[in-house]
Amino acid sequence: MPWSRIISGIVAIALALFSTLLGGWYFTIMIAIVVFLGQQEYFNLVLARGMAPAVKTTMFVSQVLLVICTLNGDLADAVMPIAGTFICFYLLFQPKMATIADISASIMGLFYVGYLPSYWVRLRSLGNVALSNLPLGGYWPASWADILERANLASLPQGLKATVLTFFCIWAADIGAYTIGKFFGKTRLSDISPKKTVEGAVFGISASIAVGLGGAYYLHWTNALYTGLALGLLIGIASLLGDLIESVLKRDAGVKDSGQLIPGHGGILDRTDSYIFTAPLVYYFVTLLLPLIAKGG
């Protein structure tokens, strides 16, 4: 693995963990930057196919969506259809008549690189308001010793624990799939991404399950064996799906990478494709499924 890839990966992980620990508007700003840069890359792929989407309008309403998620996550779902309507309204009054492709690409840009990533803000916000002890809704542990003591995990925001565990599952899936696929992979997984192998995909999902199980036991989830297995499997598959979907976009646009922003990794979408579909799934897993399991248990 090139040193540029390793170093940039370490820096990205450090920034992600630091902003995740702080939460509040600090985390929102990080997600907003990722969404802004990711949508730029997405629309560059779309423009390469000759379409004329509502680039600025879509990017603007996506940022508004993140702000609303931070202020009140319950209102976020109402923003999505309103934002989509606004984008379509904008396209109707352009000098050049909008096509189906223009409208579809714009709505896809809102959904894929705006709405889905906004669930990271909602996930991290769980339980953060009650425990916020910094300006701008941020959080900082009163004692680092508390983090290391298992008995004091209850003092950490629920969203912080869920977000970090999700990150660990994604990283395990990515590293496992890359390592095993590179050295032992022989069976091609899909023509969409020729370098991906069945062996790498299976090991990546297995690594995600292992981390999910460990996290579920460590966090004392009800029926940790089943909830940890389900979470790890969910994240492993969603991570792989995100990677393949981005490969479809790049293949259709005729490019190898979505951008060149991150040394050794390509663009923002190349680095964050595994995160796009995982956030909403984990959010509803934590907010809907876990409480139901706890009641049943």
C-alpha positions in Angstrom: 0.0 0.0 0.0 1.5 3.4 -1.0 2.6 5.6 1.9 0.5 8.5 0.5 -2.6 6.3 0.9 -1.6 5.3 4.5 -0.8 8.8 5.7 -3.9 10.4 4.1 -6.0 7.6 5.6 -4.6 8.1 9.1 -5.2 11.9 8.9 -8.8 11.3 7.7 -9.5 8.9 10.5 -8.0 11.3 13.1 -10.2 14.2 11.9 -13.3 11.9 11.7 -12.8 10.7 15.3 -12.1 14.1 16.7 -15.1 15.8 15.1 -17.3 12.8 16.1 -16.2 13.1 19.7 -17.1 16.8 19.8 -20.4 16.2 18.1 -22.9 19.1 17.7 -22.1 21.7 15.1 -18.5 20.6 15.0 -19.6 17.3 13.5 -22.1 18.9 11.3 -19.4 21.2 9.8 -17.3 18.2 9.0 -20.2 16.4 7.3 -21.2 19.6 5.5 -17.7 19.9 4.0 -17.7 16.2 2.9 -21.2 16.7 1.4 -20.2 19.9 -0.4 -17.0 18.3 -1.9 -18.8 15.0 -2.6 -21.6 16.8 -4.5 -19.0 18.7 -6.6 -17.5 15.4 -7.6 -20.9 13.8 -8.3 -22.0 16.7 -10.5 -18.7 16.6 -12.4 -19.5 13.0 -13.2 -22.9 14.0 -14.3 -21.7 16.9 -16.4 -19.2 14.6 -18.1 -22.3 12.7 -19.4 -23.7 15.9 -21.0 -26.5 16.5 -18.5 -27.4 19.9 -17.1 -28.5 19.4 -13.5 -29.4 22.1 -11.0 -25.9 22.0 -9.4 -25.9 25.1 -7.2 -29.5 24.7 -6.1 -29.1 21.1 -5.1 -25.9 21.9 -3.2 -27.5 24.7 -1.4 -30.6 22.8 -0.2 -28.4 19.9 0.9 -26.5 22.3 3.2 -29.8 23.6 4.5 -30.9 20.0 5.2 -27.8 19.4 7.3 -28.5 22.6 9.3 -32.1 21.4 10.0 -30.9 18.0 11.0 -28.7 19.6 13.6 -31.5 21.9 14.9 -34.3 19.3 14.8 -33.8 15.9 13.3 -37.5 15.2 13.3 -38.0 17.9 10.6 -35.3 16.5 8.3 -37.6 14.1 6.5 -40.0 16.9 5.7 -37.2 18.9 4.0 -36.4 16.2 1.5 -39.7 16.4 -0.6 -39.7 20.2 -0.2 -36.1 20.4 -1.5 -36.9 18.1 -4.4 -39.9 20.2 -5.3 -37.7 23.4 -5.2 -35.1 21.8 -7.5 -37.7 20.7 -10.0 -39.3 24.2 -9.9 -35.9 25.7 -10.6 -35.3 23.5 -13.6 -38.6 24.3 -15.1 -37.7 27.9 -15.6 -34.3 27.5 -17.2 -33.7 29.0 -20.7 -33.0 25.4 -21.9 -35.8 23.0 -21.4 -34.9 20.4 -18.7 -34.8 16.8 -19.7 -35.6 13.7 -17.7 -31.9 13.1 -17.2 -31.4 16.6 -15.9 -34.2 16.2 -13.3 -33.2 12.7 -12.3 -29.5 13.6 -11.9 -30.4 16.6 -9.7 -32.7 14.5 -7.4 -30.1 11.8 -7.3 -27.5 14.3 -6.2 -29.8 15.5 -3.5 -30.7 12.0 -2.3 -27.3 10.2 -2.8 -24.9 12.9 -1.6 -27.2 15.1 0.5 -30.1 13.2 2.2 -28.4 9.9 2.9 -25.2 11.5 4.5 -27.4 13.7 6.6 -28.2 10.6 8.7 -24.7 10.8 10.1 -25.7 14.1 11.8 -28.9 12.5 13.1 -27.1 9.5 14.3 -24.4 11.5 16.2 -27.1 13.8 17.7 -28.7 11.0 19.6 -28.5 11.8 23.3 -26.1 14.6 22.7 -28.3 17.5 23.8 -28.6 16.2 27.4 -24.8 15.7 27.7 -23.6 18.7 25.8 -20.9 20.6 27.8 -19.3 22.8 25.1 -20.5 25.7 23.0 -22.3 24.9 19.7 -23.7 21.8 21.2 -20.4 20.0 21.6 -19.4 17.3 24.0 -16.1 16.6 25.7 -15.6 13.8 28.3 -15.1 15.2 31.8 -12.5 12.5 32.4 -10.6 10.4 29.9 -10.5 7.7 32.5 -14.3 7.4 32.2 -14.0 6.4 28.6 -11.6 3.6 29.4 -13.8 2.2 32.2 -16.6 0.0 31.0 -18.9 0.9 33.9 -19.0 4.5 32.8 -19.9 4.0 29.1 -23.5 5.0 30.1 -22.2 8.5 30.6 -21.3 8.8 26.9 -23.9 10.1 24.4 -25.8 7.2 22.6 -25.0 8.8 19.2 -21.3 8.9 19.9 -21.1 5.2 20.8 -23.2 4.2 17.8 -21.3 6.4 15.4 -17.9 5.2 16.5 -19.0 1.6 16.4 -20.3 2.1 12.9 -17.0 3.7 11.8 -15.1 0.7 13.3 -17.3 -1.7 11.4 -16.8 0.2 8.1 -13.0 0.4 8.6 -12.8 -3.3 9.4 -14.9 -4.2 6.3 -12.7 -1.9 4.1 -9.4 -3.1 5.4 -10.4 -6.7 5.5 -11.8 -6.6 1.9 -8.7 -4.7 0.6 -6.1 -6.9 2.3 -7.7 -10.3 1.6 -8.8 -9.3 -1.9 -5.3 -8.1 -2.8 -3.4 -11.1 -1.6 -5.8 -14.0 -1.8 -8.7 -12.9 -4.0 -9.2 -15.0 -7.2 -12.9 -14.9 -7.9 -14.2 -11.6 -9.4 -17.2 -10.3 -7.6 -18.7 -8.1 -10.3 -17.8 -6.6 -13.7 -18.8 -3.3 -12.2 -15.5 -3.2 -10.2 -13.0 -5.7 -11.6 -10.6 -5.5 -8.7 -13.2 -6.6 -6.1 -13.3 -10.3 -5.4 -15.7 -12.6 -3.7 -13.0 -13.6 -1.1 -12.4 -10.0 -0.2 -16.1 -9.2 0.1 -16.8 -12.2 2.3 -13.8 -11.4 4.6 -14.8 -7.7 4.7 -18.3 -8.5 5.8 -17.0 -11.1 8.3 -14.6 -8.5 9.8 -17.5 -6.1 10.1 -19.6 -8.8 11.9 -16.7 -9.5 14.3 -16.4 -5.8 15.2 -20.2 -5.5 15.5 -20.3 -8.4 17.9 -17.5 -7.0 20.0 -19.1 -3.6 20.1 -22.5 -5.1 21.1 -21.1 -7.0 24.0 -18.9 -4.1 25.1 -21.9 -1.7 25.1 -24.1 -4.2 26.9 -26.8 -4.4 24.2 -29.8 -6.7 24.8 -29.2 -10.0 23.0 -25.7 -8.9 22.0 -25.0 -12.0 20.0 -27.9 -11.4 17.6 -27.9 -7.5 17.6 -24.1 -7.4 17.1 -24.3 -10.0 14.3 -27.1 -8.1 12.6 -25.5 -4.7 12.9 -22.1 -6.0 11.5 -23.8 -7.8 8.7 -25.9 -4.8 7.8 -22.9 -2.4 7.8 -20.7 -4.9 5.9 -23.3 -5.3 3.1 -24.2 -1.6 3.0 -20.5 -0.6 2.8 -20.0 -3.0 -0.1 -23.1 -1.7 -1.8 -22.0 1.9 -1.5 -18.6 1.0 -3.0 -20.3 -0.7 -6.0 -22.8 2.1 -6.6 -20.0 4.6 -6.8 -18.1 2.3 -9.2 -21.2 2.3 -11.5 -21.2 6.2 -11.5 -17.5 6.3 -12.4 -17.8 3.6 -15.0 -20.7 5.4 -16.7 -18.7 8.7 -16.6 -15.6 7.0 -18.0 -13.3 7.9 -15.1 -11.1 5.9 -12.8 -11.5 8.2 -9.7 -14.2 10.7 -8.8 -11.5 13.3 -8.1 -7.9 13.7 -7.0 -8.4 15.5 -3.6 -7.0 12.8 -1.3 -3.5 11.4 -2.1 -3.6 7.7 -2.7 -7.4 7.5 -2.4 -8.8 9.7 -5.3 -11.7 12.0 -4.5 -14.1 12.4 -1.5 -16.6 10.0 -3.0 -13.8 7.4 -3.5 -13.1 7.6 0.2 -16.6 8.0 1.6 -18.7 5.7 -0.7 -18.8 3.0 2.0 -20.4 5.5 4.4 -23.3 6.7 2.3 -25.8 3.9 2.8 -24.7 2.8 6.2 -25.8 5.9 8.2 -29.6 5.7 7.6 -29.6 1.9 8.2 -27.7 2.2 11.5 -29.8 5.2 12.6 -33.0 3.2 12.3 -31.4 0.1 13.7 -30.5 2.0 16.9 -33.7 4.1 17.2 -36.3 1.5 16.1 -34.9 -2.1 16.3 -32.9 -1.9 19.5 -35.7 -0.5 21.6 -38.1 -3.2 20.3 -35.5 -5.9 21.1 -35.0 -4.4 24.6 -38.8 -4.5 25.2 -39.0 -8.1 24.0 -36.0 -9.0 26.2 
